[in-house]
């Protein structure tokens, strides 16, 4: 029987287990995919911990995972866009992609371009659509100056590149270990930590927009720097959204397969890089989330079932 990640209660990494599950059959409009890669995301850790219960409650036993890429092995009635053997990427909204096989709606998948590695294809949905929505939310124009917190993380590393493509001058807030990578992508790197506000003021003569991928006070920092609430987007600080009226577009990763397909095309053309920090087999799910929750990761951590 195929394996899948499950958990029966909220808690730490130790509640995750790998268990045998029946091989599902796709229904109408669905396909069965043999998963080649599936990204892991901070939001999945928060859901597992119960931190987001009021917003996204878990039903036990729960699976996890949205991102996926793999090969179609079966198709249900009415599926015309894919056939057995097709290579696809996309997502499932059933928290089920951390598994050897997953049933997904055909409408939530796109063909995998040949130039997109499996590990990138399997980790593009959540980070990619979130970054896309966040950049769109702050309404960048050529010549705008935008700061991005967590600029080398899974979402941030894509957001800074999309902001550059929009013609903005981008300031990436990240650890010094990631400054060379940011600079190589045309981003002005700046270290986080004590004195950040002063460093931002010295680095840039005014900031027009701010994308927060990290939380922990960055929205307040942006406001203190004079950025309008209408041009601040956070993907994680929901309390700041309520208190200050900033935007939170991208926090739920709008299910838009057209965006995923567009980003995959950029990757295939060499116009977008999705850094891969590490790849783990499914039976090392604990190690994968240990690395994720340690933080300071450049790009994505991926499972290879």
C-alpha positions as CSV (number, residue, x, y, z in Angstrom):
1,X,0.0,0.0,0.0
2,X,1.2,3.5,-0.7
3,X,2.5,5.7,2.1
4,X,1.1,9.1,3.2
5,X,1.9,11.6,6.0
6,X,-0.8,11.7,8.7
7,X,-1.3,13.2,12.2
8,X,-4.1,12.6,14.7
9,X,-3.8,15.6,16.9
10,X,-2.2,19.1,17.0
11,X,1.3,19.2,18.2
12,X,5.0,19.3,17.3
13,X,6.9,17.4,14.6
14,X,6.6,14.2,16.6
15,X,2.8,13.9,15.9
16,X,3.6,13.3,12.2
17,X,3.7,9.7,11.1
18,X,4.0,7.8,7.8
19,X,1.3,5.2,7.3
20,X,-0.1,2.9,4.7
21,X,-3.3,4.2,3.0
22,X,-5.5,2.7,0.3
23,X,-4.8,3.7,-3.2
24,X,-7.6,6.2,-4.1
25,X,-9.5,6.2,-7.3
26,X,-10.1,9.5,-9.1
27,X,-13.6,10.7,-9.5
28,X,-15.2,12.7,-12.3
29,X,-12.8,15.6,-13.2
30,X,-10.0,14.1,-11.2
31,X,-6.7,12.4,-11.8
32,X,-4.5,10.2,-9.7
33,X,-0.9,11.4,-9.6
34,X,2.2,9.5,-8.6
35,X,4.0,12.3,-6.7
36,X,7.6,13.0,-7.7
37,X,8.0,16.1,-5.5
38,X,5.9,18.0,-2.9
39,X,7.0,21.2,-1.2
40,X,6.6,21.8,2.5
41,X,5.6,25.2,3.9
42,X,5.6,27.1,7.2
43,X,1.8,27.3,7.1
44,X,1.6,23.5,7.2
45,X,3.6,23.6,10.4
46,X,1.3,26.2,11.9
47,X,-1.8,24.2,11.0
48,X,-0.2,21.0,12.5
49,X,0.5,23.0,15.7
50,X,-3.1,24.2,15.9
51,X,-2.0,27.9,15.7
52,X,-4.3,28.5,12.8
53,X,-7.2,26.4,14.1
54,X,-9.7,29.3,14.0
55,X,-8.8,30.1,10.4
56,X,-7.9,26.7,8.9
57,X,-9.0,23.9,11.3
58,X,-7.8,20.3,10.8
59,X,-10.1,17.3,10.7
60,X,-8.4,14.2,12.2
61,X,-6.9,12.1,11.0
62,X,-5.4,14.8,8.8
63,X,-3.0,14.6,5.9
64,X,-1.0,17.6,4.8
65,X,0.5,19.3,1.8
66,X,-0.8,21.4,-1.1
67,X,2.1,21.6,-3.6
68,X,2.8,18.7,-5.9
69,X,4.3,17.6,-9.2
70,X,4.2,14.1,-10.6
71,X,2.9,11.7,-13.3
72,X,-0.7,11.0,-14.1
73,X,-1.4,7.3,-13.5
74,X,-5.2,7.3,-13.8
75,X,-7.9,9.7,-14.9
76,X,-11.6,9.9,-13.9
77,X,-14.6,10.6,-16.1
78,X,-14.6,13.8,-18.0
79,X,-10.9,14.5,-17.9
80,X,-9.8,15.6,-21.4
81,X,-6.7,17.7,-20.7
82,X,-4.6,15.0,-19.2
83,X,-3.8,11.3,-20.0
84,X,-1.9,8.6,-18.2
85,X,1.8,9.3,-18.4
86,X,1.5,13.1,-18.5
87,X,3.8,15.1,-16.3
88,X,2.0,17.7,-14.2
89,X,2.4,20.3,-11.5
90,X,-0.1,22.1,-9.4
91,X,-1.8,21.7,-6.1
92,X,-4.5,20.0,-4.1
93,X,-6.7,21.8,-1.6
94,X,-7.3,18.5,0.4
95,X,-4.1,18.6,2.4
96,X,-2.9,15.5,0.8
97,X,0.2,16.0,-1.3
98,X,2.7,14.7,1.2
99,X,2.2,11.2,0.0
100,X,3.2,8.7,-2.7
101,X,0.0,9.1,-4.6
102,X,-2.6,11.9,-4.5
103,X,-6.0,12.5,-6.2
104,X,-6.2,16.1,-7.5
105,X,-8.7,17.9,-9.6
106,X,-7.6,18.2,-13.2
107,X,-8.5,21.9,-13.1
108,X,-5.8,22.3,-10.4
109,X,-3.0,21.0,-12.5
110,X,-0.9,22.2,-15.4
111,X,1.6,20.5,-17.7
112,X,5.2,20.5,-16.3
113,X,7.4,22.3,-18.8
114,X,10.5,20.2,-19.6
115,X,12.9,22.8,-18.3
116,X,11.4,22.8,-14.8
117,X,13.1,20.3,-12.4
118,X,10.8,18.1,-10.4
119,X,11.7,19.6,-7.1
120,X,10.9,23.1,-8.4
121,X,7.7,22.0,-10.0
122,X,6.6,20.4,-6.8
123,X,7.2,23.4,-4.7
124,X,5.9,26.2,-6.9
125,X,2.2,26.5,-6.0
126,X,2.1,27.9,-2.4
127,X,5.2,30.1,-2.5
128,X,4.7,31.1,-6.1
129,X,1.1,32.2,-5.9
130,X,1.6,33.8,-2.5
131,X,4.5,35.9,-3.9
132,X,2.6,36.7,-7.0
133,X,-0.4,38.0,-5.0
134,X,1.7,39.9,-2.6
135,X,3.6,41.8,-5.3
136,X,0.3,42.5,-7.1
137,X,-1.2,43.8,-3.8
138,X,1.4,46.6,-3.3
139,X,0.8,47.9,-6.9
140,X,4.4,48.3,-7.9
141,X,5.2,50.7,-10.7
142,X,8.6,51.2,-12.5
143,X,10.9,53.1,-10.3
144,X,9.1,52.3,-7.0
145,X,11.2,51.2,-4.1
146,X,9.9,48.1,-2.2
147,X,11.3,46.3,0.8
148,X,10.8,42.6,1.4
149,X,11.3,40.9,4.7
150,X,12.4,37.3,4.7
151,X,13.7,38.0,1.2
152,X,15.6,34.8,0.8
153,X,12.8,32.5,2.1
154,X,10.4,30.4,0.0
155,X,8.0,33.2,-0.7
156,X,10.5,36.1,-0.4
157,X,13.0,34.7,-2.9
158,X,10.2,34.6,-5.6
159,X,8.7,37.9,-4.5
160,X,11.9,39.9,-4.9
161,X,12.3,38.6,-8.5
162,X,8.7,39.3,-9.4
163,X,9.1,42.8,-7.9
164,X,12.2,43.3,-10.1
165,X,10.3,42.2,-13.1
166,X,7.7,44.9,-12.3
167,X,10.4,47.5,-12.6
168,X,10.8,48.2,-8.9
169,X,14.0,48.9,-7.0
170,X,14.0,46.0,-4.4
171,X,15.6,46.0,-1.0
172,X,15.8,42.5,0.5
173,X,15.9,42.0,4.3
174,X,17.8,38.8,5.0
175,X,20.7,37.3,6.9
176,X,24.2,38.1,5.6
177,X,24.6,34.5,4.4
178,X,21.9,35.3,1.7
179,X,23.2,38.7,0.6
180,X,25.3,37.4,-2.3
181,X,22.3,35.5,-3.7
182,X,20.1,38.6,-3.4
183,X,22.7,40.9,-5.0
184,X,23.1,38.4,-7.9
185,X,19.4,38.9,-8.6
186,X,19.6,42.7,-8.7
187,X,18.3,43.1,-5.1
188,X,19.9,45.4,-2.6
189,X,20.5,43.3,0.5
190,X,20.2,44.6,4.1
191,X,20.7,42.6,7.3
192,X,17.8,42.2,9.7
193,X,18.1,42.8,13.4
194,X,18.8,45.7,15.7
195,X,19.1,49.0,13.9
196,X,17.2,47.8,10.8
197,X,15.1,51.0,10.6
198,X,18.2,53.2,10.6
199,X,19.9,51.0,8.0
200,X,16.8,51.2,5.7
201,X,16.7,55.0,6.0
202,X,20.4,55.2,5.1
203,X,20.0,52.7,2.2
204,X,17.0,54.2,0.6
205,X,15.6,57.7,0.3
206,X,12.1,56.6,1.1
207,X,10.3,53.3,0.7
208,X,7.1,53.2,-1.4
209,X,5.9,49.7,-0.6
210,X,6.6,46.8,1.8
211,X,6.0,43.1,1.5
212,X,6.2,41.2,4.8
213,X,6.8,37.4,4.6
214,X,8.0,37.0,8.1
215,X,5.8,38.8,10.7
216,X,7.2,39.8,14.1
217,X,6.8,43.5,13.8
218,X,7.7,44.2,10.2
219,X,4.3,45.8,9.5
220,X,4.8,48.3,12.3
221,X,8.3,49.0,11.0
222,X,6.9,49.7,7.5
223,X,4.4,52.1,9.0
224,X,7.1,53.8,11.0
225,X,9.1,54.3,7.9
226,X,6.1,56.2,6.3
227,X,4.8,53.5,4.0
228,X,1.1,53.8,3.4
229,X,-1.0,50.9,4.8
230,X,-2.5,50.5,1.4
231,X,0.9,49.6,0.0
232,X,1.9,47.1,2.8
233,X,1.1,43.4,2.3
234,X,1.7,40.7,4.9
235,X,1.3,37.0,4.4
236,X,1.5,36.1,8.0
237,X,0.7,39.0,10.5
238,X,-3.1,38.8,10.6
239,X,-3.2,40.8,13.9
240,X,-1.5,43.7,12.1
241,X,-4.1,43.5,9.3
242,X,-6.8,44.0,11.9
243,X,-5.0,46.7,13.8
244,X,-3.6,48.8,10.9
245,X,-5.7,47.9,7.9
246,X,-2.8,46.7,5.8
247,X,-3.4,44.0,3.1
248,X,-3.1,40.3,3.5
249,X,-3.3,39.1,-0.1
250,X,-1.4,35.9,-0.7
251,X,-2.0,34.6,2.9
252,X,-4.3,31.9,1.6
253,X,-2.6,31.4,-1.8
254,X,-5.5,31.9,-4.1
255,X,-6.0,28.7,-6.1
256,X,-5.0,30.0,-9.5
257,X,-3.5,27.4,-11.7
258,X,-2.9,30.0,-14.5
259,X,-0.5,31.8,-12.2
260,X,1.3,28.5,-11.4
261,X,1.6,27.8,-15.1
262,X,2.9,31.4,-15.8
263,X,5.5,31.0,-13.1
264,X,6.6,27.6,-14.4
265,X,7.1,29.1,-17.8
266,X,9.3,31.8,-16.4
267,X,11.4,29.1,-14.6
268,X,11.6,27.1,-17.9
269,X,12.8,30.2,-19.7
270,X,15.4,31.0,-17.1
271,X,13.7,34.2,-16.0
272,X,12.8,33.0,-12.5
273,X,14.9,31.0,-10.0
274,X,13.2,28.9,-7.3
275,X,16.1,28.1,-4.9
276,X,15.9,24.6,-3.4
277,X,17.4,24.3,0.1
278,X,17.0,20.6,0.5
279,X,15.2,17.5,-0.7
280,X,14.1,14.7,1.7
281,X,12.5,11.3,1.1
282,X,9.0,10.9,2.5
283,X,10.3,8.7,5.4
284,X,12.4,11.7,6.6
285,X,9.4,13.9,7.1
286,X,10.5,14.8,10.7
287,X,14.0,15.9,9.4
288,X,12.4,18.0,6.7
289,X,10.2,19.9,9.1
290,X,12.9,20.2,11.6
291,X,15.0,22.0,9.0
292,X,12.0,24.2,8.0
293,X,11.1,25.2,11.5
294,X,14.7,26.1,12.3
295,X,14.3,29.0,9.8
296,X,16.9,30.9,7.8
297,X,16.3,28.6,4.8
298,X,17.1,30.0,1.4
299,X,14.2,28.9,-0.9
300,X,12.2,25.7,-0.6
301,X,12.5,22.4,1.2
302,X,11.0,19.6,-0.8
303,X,9.8,16.0,-0.3
304,X,10.6,13.4,-2.9
305,X,8.1,10.5,-2.3
